[in-house]
C-alpha cells in the first residue's frame, strides 16, 4: 500500500467519518478510482488535494463508499418466508418480537419488515413488534427517517399496500404513513464497534453488507449477532454471503436457499 493511499485513507476517515478498515482494500480503491475518473484526477495525491479543495466532493465520496442498490421487498422469496413462516412462528410463541435491521441504508428493508409486522399485528392483536434499524451512514439514516421514496424502489409493493401504507405526494414520490413509521427505531451504529444496538433479539437481518468486509470482520460480526440473539433466534443474510469456518458452528441452517440461519 502506497504512502499516498494511506494518507488519503486517513483523511477520508477524518472528513467522511467512515472507517476504511471496515472495508476490503480493493473495494475502497475501486470507489476512490471511480471518483478520480469523474473528477479527472490522475493520482491519489491529486485526488487528496482535490478532496480538501472541494467540500462538495466529501459528500460525493461518502455516497460512493456507502452505495446501496436496494428497494422495498428486495429478494421477494425471503419476505415470503418471513411473512408465511418465520414471523407467524415467532408470534405463536411470544407476544413481543424484536427485530434488528443492521446496515439498513436508506430504510427500504426495515420499512418492508414493518409492513409485514403491521399485517401480522392486525391479525394477532396480542402481538407487538419493534424494529431497530441502524447504519453507519448518518445521511442514509436521515433519509430513512424522512421515509420518502421514488416509485421505482416501490415496484415490489402491490397497489393495495401502496395505498394502505404510503401517501402519494404531489411531486410523484411516496411517503411512509405514520402507522408504519412508529414500528421502527432508527439509530446511527457502527457494526464494527463490537456492541450490538440491543440484545435479546428474535431476528437479525443484515443483508448484502458483509460483501465489503474482510474475513475477520465477517467473523466478528457473526459473533456479535450471535451474542445479540435469543436462543433459536434467526439471522437473515444476503443471498451471496456466507459464514466463515471459524463461526459456522454458531448457527444452523434454517432455509439454505434464502440464507436464513438459526442460533445454536
HELIX and SHEET records of a PDB file:
HELIX    1   1 UNK A    3  UNK A   15  1                                  13    
HELIX    2   2 UNK A   20  UNK A   22  5                                   3    
HELIX    3   3 UNK A   25  UNK A   39  1                                  15    
HELIX    4   4 UNK A   44  UNK A   53  1                                  10    
HELIX    5   5 UNK A   55  UNK A   65  1                                  11    
HELIX    6   6 UNK A   76  UNK A   81  1                                   6    
HELIX    7   7 UNK A   82  UNK A   86  3                                   5    
HELIX    8   8 UNK A   87  UNK A   93  1                                   7    
HELIX    9   9 UNK A  108  UNK A  123  1                                  16    
HELIX   10  10 UNK A  138  UNK A  146  1                                   9    
HELIX   11  11 UNK A  151  UNK A  154  5                                   4    
HELIX   12  12 UNK A  159  UNK A  165  1                                   7    
HELIX   13  13 UNK A  178  UNK A  181  1                                   4    
HELIX   14  14 UNK A  191  UNK A  193  5                                   3    
HELIX   15  15 UNK A  210  UNK A  212  5                                   3    
HELIX   16  16 UNK A  215  UNK A  228  1                                  14    
HELIX   17  17 UNK A  248  UNK A  250  5                                   3    
SHEET    1   A 7 UNK A 184  UNK A 188  0                                        
SHEET    2   A 7 UNK A 128  UNK A 135  1                                        
SHEET    3   A 7 UNK A  96  UNK A 102  1                                        
SHEET    4   A 7 UNK A 201  UNK A 206  1                                        
SHEET    5   A 7 UNK A 229  UNK A 237  1                                        
SHEET    6   A 7 UNK A 260  UNK A 263 -1                                        
SHEET    7   A 7 UNK A 251  UNK A 255 -1                                        
SHEET    1   B 3 UNK A 148  UNK A 149  0                                        
SHEET    2   B 3 UNK A 174  UNK A 176 -1                                        
SHEET    3   B 3 UNK A 166  UNK A 168 -1                                        
END                                                                             
